[in-house]
Amino acid sequence: MTTPENPDSLSNLSGSLSAEYDQSRAAQRDRVIAELKQVIERVPEQTEFTNSRRYKVWGPVMLLVALGMLALAFNMGKTGMIVAALFVTVVSAVISWQHRNAGTHVFLRLTRRQLFVDTLDAPVDLAQVEEVAIKDEGLVTMQTLNLSDDAVLPDHRVARLQFFGNQTMVIRKPRLQLRILSAGLAIGGRKLDNEEALALLAAYRDAAHAQRQLEALQAHG
């Protein structure tokens, strides 16, 4: 025989378990939100990058060497040597001129959501970036961003006749990629080494992913 108290007891137990479950879910949700906010706040709201001063220094040095070679070639009267030295002189002068503002012109900017490059016609959603890599390609530094298959790629503007200047390549096959070429990355006049730059790019990528997850979590209450 069932006593009258048993249904109430079971109801109270069920209510207690339900309350504990709701409290546990709320606590877990709060922990996840706190962790996502930590990832987001790990990076500044915005970071701006300029080119390094690599060719602002080496351009004039190359020009002086080329002028010395040109003077020597004229003294020796060798036509082939004069032509070669003249070519090196012109290239060195152009490099010096093109990089005269290195360290002051911002060409790359990161926020907690987007990446902006002055040779792209639109920003890149960092939440669509899956992997980042940085590699020295001899005379330039290349940052490679592998994007998800559904990413929207902007168009790039080709900077023509730029020696070791900023270029951005949009690659669609075999996978979606952005390749950002420059003379190196600097912040506030200080050149970043590859490990520093990679860590910063990855941190902003992680912040964008965390921002997307946080918004989805908050949207579902």
N, C-alpha and C positions, 0 to 999 in steps of 0.2 A: 504494500500500500504506500502511496506517495503522500508524504506529509505536506501541509500547506506551505511550510517554510522553504522547501526545496526549490520551487520555481524562483522565488525571490533570491535565494542564495546563488542559483545559477545565473540569474540575470545580473546580480551584483558582480559576480566573477567575470562574466562576459564584458560588462561595462568597464571593469577595472583593467582587464586585458586590452580592451580597445583603447582606453586612455593611455596605457603604457606604450602601446604600439604607436599611437599618434605622437606621443612625446618623443619616442625613439626616432621616428621618421623626421620630426621637426628638428631634433638635435643633429641628425645626420645631414639634413639639408643645410642647416646653418654652418656645419663644418665644411661642407663642399663649397658653399658660397664664400666663406672666409678664405679657403685655399685658393679659389679662383681669383678673388680680389688681391691676394698676395702676389699671384703670378702677374696680374695686370699692373699692380703698383711697383713691381720690381724695376720697371723702366720708366723714364720720364715721359710726360705726355707727348713730347716731341724732341727729336734729335736731328740736327742738321749737319750734313757732311760737305766738306769742300775737297777738291783735289789736294794731294800732297804737293809740296814745293819742289819735288824732285827735278823737274825740267826747268823750273824757274831758276834753279841754281846751275844745273848742268847745261842748259841752253847757251848762256853766255860763255861758259867755259869751252864748250864745243866750238862756238863762234870764234873765240880767240885762237884756238888751235887751228881752225880752218883758215883763218886769215894768215897765220904764220906759214901754213902749208902753201897758200896761194902766193905769198911773197917769195918763198923759196922756189916755187915752180916757175915764176916769172924770171927769177935770177938764173935759173938753169935753162930757161928757154925751151922747155919740153911741153909741146902742145897737149899731149894726152894728160900729163900731170896737171897742167893748168885747168883743163876742162873738169877733171875730177875734183880738184881743190875748189873750183868755183861752184860746182854742184853742192859739195859739202858745206860751203860757206852760206849759200842760199838757204839750204835746208836748216842749218843751225840758226840763221837769222829768223826764219819763219817760226821755228820751235820757240825761240826766245820771245818773240812777239805774242804767239798764241798762248803761252803760259805766263804772261806778265802779271795776270791777276790770280794766279794759283794761290790757294790758301785763303781767298776772300770770297770767291763766287760759290754759292751753295748750289750744287747740282743734284744732290740726293737728300731726301728728307723722309724720316720715319715718324709715324704716329702709332698709337696703340691699335689702330685699325688699318692704316693704309701706308703704302710706299709711293713716294712721288719722285720721279726722275725728270729732269728738264728736257730730255729727248723723247719722252712719251707724251701722247696727247691726252692721257687720262691716268688717274692713280690706279694702283694695283691693290686689290683686297688681300691683305696679309693672311686672312683666315683661309684663303685658297692656296697658300704656299705650304707645301708638304716638307720639302727639304731645302737646305741652303748649303752652299759650298763656296770657298774662296781659294783661288789659285793664282800664283804669279805666273804670267805668261811671258817672261823675259822682260820686255820693255813696258808692259802694262799689267794691271791687276784685274782679274775677272771674278765677279760675283755671279754665281749661278743659282737661280731659284727654280726649283721644280714645282710645278703647279698641279692641282687636281684636274681631272679630266673635264670637269664642268666649269673650269675657270674661264672668265672673260678676259681675253688678252687685249690690251690697248695697241694702237698703232705707234710705230716709232718713226722719228724724224732722223734721217741719216745726216750726220754732220760730215760734210764732204771736205776733203783736203785738210783734215785735222790730224796732225802728227801726235800720236799717243794721247789724244784728247778723249772726251767722253763720248761713248757710243753705247747704244742699247740694242741688242739683237733679240727679236721675238722669234722663237723657234716653235713650230707646231708639230713637227714629226722628228723622231718617233714618239716624243712626248712633249707636252706643253712646257716651255722653258722661257725664262728671261735671263739674258746674259748681259751684265752691266760691266763695260770696260772703262777703265780710268787709269790715271797715273798713280792711283793709290788713294786711300781714304784718310781724311784728317778731320779732327774736331778741335776747334779753337786754336788752330795752328799746329797742333800736335798730330803727327802721323801715327795711325794705328797699325800695329802689326796684324798679321792675318788671324791669329788666335783671338785677339781683342775684337776685331771687326766681325768675325764669325760668331762669337759669343753674343755680340750686341744684336746682330741680325736675327739670330735664333731666339733671343729673348723677346724681341718685338713680334716675331712670328708666334711664339707661345702666348704672348699677351693677347694677340688678336684672336687666337683660338679660344682662349679663356673668356674673352669678352663675348664671343658668340655663344659659348656654353652658358655663361651667366645670364644672358638675355633670354635664352630658351628656358632656363630653369625658372626665372622670375615670371616669364609669361604664363607658365603653368601653375603659378601660385605656390 
